Amino acid sequence: MENAQLKHNLTSSDHWLRLLFMVLFVMLLSVAGVVMLAAIVLQFLFAITSGSANDNLRPLGSQIASYIYQILQFLIYNTEEKPFPFADWPE
């Protein structure tokens, strides 16, 4: 019985398609991490030069943090909902 279930799981196109999406989202997670790092550095530079953080960068940082969270939720199987670009960008 277990061999039949394993064979079914290994031949299921759903699992392999999800793997492709997971690889895509790991790559997007890397890009989002770089963008988040840039936003962090820019915020620090604004804070050190002007005395306060840039209000225009705050929403971007919040959206990227939400996007990273959505990707991680998908990657660890907590949701089947695919993040952006298959869903709306986080507000």
N, C-alpha and C positions, 0 to 999 in steps of 0.2 A: 504494500500500500504506500509506504513512504517513497519508494523508487518511482512509482507512478506520479506522485505529487511533485517530486523533484524534477522529473522529466517534463511535466506540464509547466512548472515554473521556469525551467531553462528554455523551453521553446515558446513561451508566451511573448508575443511581440510587445505587449504592454510594458513588461519589465525592461526590455531593451530600449524601447522608445523613451521611457523615463530616464534611463541611464544617459541617453543622448542629451535630454533636457538638463540633467544634473551636470554634465560636463559643460554645457553652455553656461549654466548659472554659476559654476565655479569660476569660469573665465570672467563673467560679468562681475562677480564678487571681487575679483582681483582689481578690475578697473574701478569699481566703486570704492575700494579701499584706497587706491591712489588718489582719487578725487577727494575723498574724505580727508586724507592726509594733507592735501593741498589746502583745503578749507581750514583745517586746524592751524596750519602754518600761517596762512593769510590772516586769520583771526588774531593770532598771537602778534603778528607784525603790526596790525592795526591797533591792537591794545597797547603795545609798547610805544608806538609812535604818536598816537592820538589820545591815549588815556582811556579809551573805551573800545569795545568790540564793534565791528561793522554790522549794523542792523540788517543790511541787505544779504549778508552771508548766513545769518542765523537760520532763516527758513530753508536755505539750501542744505545746510548741515543737518537739520532736522529731517528733511526729506531723504537724504542719503542714508541717514541712520535707520529710518523706517524701511527703506529699500533693502539695506543689508539684512535687517531683521526678517523681512519677507523671504529673501533668498535662503537664509539659514533655516527658516521654518519649512520651506520646501525641501531642502537638502536632507533634513533629518526626519522626513516623512511625517511632520506634524500637520501638513496640509497638502492637498493635491492641487490647490490653486497656484497656477504659475504666475510669478511676478512680472512686472514690466519687462519686455515689451508685449507680453500676452495679456496683461491687465493694465489698468490705469496707473500712471505714475503716482506714488504716494503724496498725499496733500500735506 
